[in-house]
Amino acid sequence: MIDYLYSETTIFVILFFVAFFASLIDSIAGGGGLLTTPSMLLLGIPPLNVLATNKFQSCFGTFTSTFNYYKNGLLTEKKKVLYFILSFIGSSIGTILVSRISNETLDSVIPILLIGAAIFFITNKGPTRVKQNYKLLVIFNLLVFAIGFYDGFFGPGTGSFFVLSFIIIKGINIMEATAVTKLLNFSSNFAAFLIFAFQGYVIWILGLVMAVAQIAGAHTGSKFAIKNGEKVVRPVLV
């Protein structure tokens, strides 16, 4: 039984709107977890339930965005299946590790991680490509695994990390990077959700309420990004 700070109805309404705007932003440039995670914590939900329920509802948003980008011919990355698997495995390991940490410890750790992610995006000056070589592409596989691990262990900012990695290291355009990012983000979310669900940490009703908002936000955001292209995605990412 979760001891909410406010009535259950109030919590559900607040997080519905938070999930909508988070999904809207996430579908364009990633980083939606930087809204949903602290919001759920501030409303009195225990950290492990926050991480678990956030993964569950995020699956719906990332799947919706992935489908829209795929339908519009933007999911063109040739190694997407390999990256999907690496992200899934990395996230699974990260989730198993974080689920063994107590809520009391996570209460102290999560704010530090949130502040660190926020500082990264505040100080980041935007994507700049680097010269590609074979070693970088090998390292990129490890990077996909590491970002997947981060998403399973914590998560906020994962989508933006993926987008920046594809632009900087792989050298693909920002729309293709956003499209493949949504697929990998779905992979890492789904892996984490399966493990958290098995362990009983998902708040199902709240997750479903937020999932409806996620679908609406992701559909709106991805359609807007596809229609307007890089001129919208780049400033949102930065």
C-alpha positions, -999 to +999 in steps of 0.1 A: +000+000+000+015+034-011+012+062+014+006+091-010+010+127+002-023+137-015-055+119-024-051+091-050-073+111-075-051+142-071-020+121-077-034+105-108-045+138-123-012+155-117+008+126-131-014+123-161-005+158-172+032+153-163+033+121-183+017+139-213+042+167-214+071+144-206+061+121-235+057+151-258+092+162-251+107+127-250+092+118-285+111+148-300+144+148-282+144+125-252+147+134-215+111+129-205+122+110-174+136+142-161+100+153-155+082+121-145+108+107-121+112+138-097+074+144-100+066+109-087+092+112-060+078+146-048+043+131-045+055+105-020+060+074-041+088+051-030+119+051-053+116+015-065+079+019-073+088+052-091+114+035-113+092+005-120+060+024-128+079+049-148+093+021-170+059+006-175+042+039-186+073+049-207+070+017-228+037+030-243+052+064-252+084+050-267+065+023-287+041+049-301+070+072-312+089+043-327+059+032-347+053+068-361+090+072-370+091+038-387+058+044-406+074+076-420+105+058-432+129+073-407+140+041-389+168+034-413+197+023-390+211-010-404+223-023-371+191-015-352+185-052-342+220-055-327+216-022-308+181-033-297+196-064-281+225-045-265+202-020-250+179-047-237+207-067-221+223-036-206+190-024-191+182-059-177+215-059-158+210-023-146+175-031-134+186-062-115+213-042-097+191-012-087+163-035-075+187-048-049+192-013-034+169-003-006+144+026-010+162+044+018+195+044-001+178+053-034+162+083-016+197+097-012+212+085-046+184+095-070+185+133-063+223+132-070+217+114-103+189+138-113+211+168-106+239+153-126+217+146-156+202+181-154+236+197-153+247+178-183+218+190-204+221+226-191+258+228-200+256+208-232+262+230-263+246+206-288+256+178-310+289+180-329+301+152-351+335+136-346+356+119-373+345+083-376+369+053-374+367+016-368+376+019-331+349+044-325+323+022-340+334-007-318+333+015-288+298+026-299+285-009-293+297-007-257+282+027-254+248+015-264+251-013-238+262+013-212+233+037-219+209+007-217+224-002-184+219+034-172+183+033-183+177+001-163+195+015-133+180+049-133+168+063-167+161+101-170+179+115-200+185+082-217+168+092-250+189+123-252+221+103-245+212+079-273+204+108-298+237+126-291+257+093-294+242+085-328+248+120-341+283+125-327+298+090-332+277+074-360+273+107-379+237+101-389+212+130-393+192+141-363+159+127-375+173+092-381+190+094-347+158+103-330+140+074-347+164+047-338+167+062-303+130+056-297+134+020-306+164+015-282+146+034-255+116+011-259+140-019-257+155-007-224+122+004-209+106-029-218+135-049-203+134-030-170+096-032-169+096-070-172+120-074-143+103-048-121+069-063-128+082-098-119+094-083-086+061-066-079+071-030-079+048-017-106+018+004-095-005-009-123-035+015-121-012+046-119+009+032-147-021+027-170-033+062-163+001+076-172+003+053-202-028+069-218-011+103-214+022+088-228+005+076-259-012+109-265+020+129-259+042+106-280+018+106-309+015+144-308+052+150-303+065+126-329+040+138-355+052+174-349+088+164-351+083+145-383+064+173-399+089+201-389+122+181-390+155+192-377+145+228-372+124+217-342+143+186-329+177+203-327+167+232-304+146+209-282+176+186-279+199+214-270 
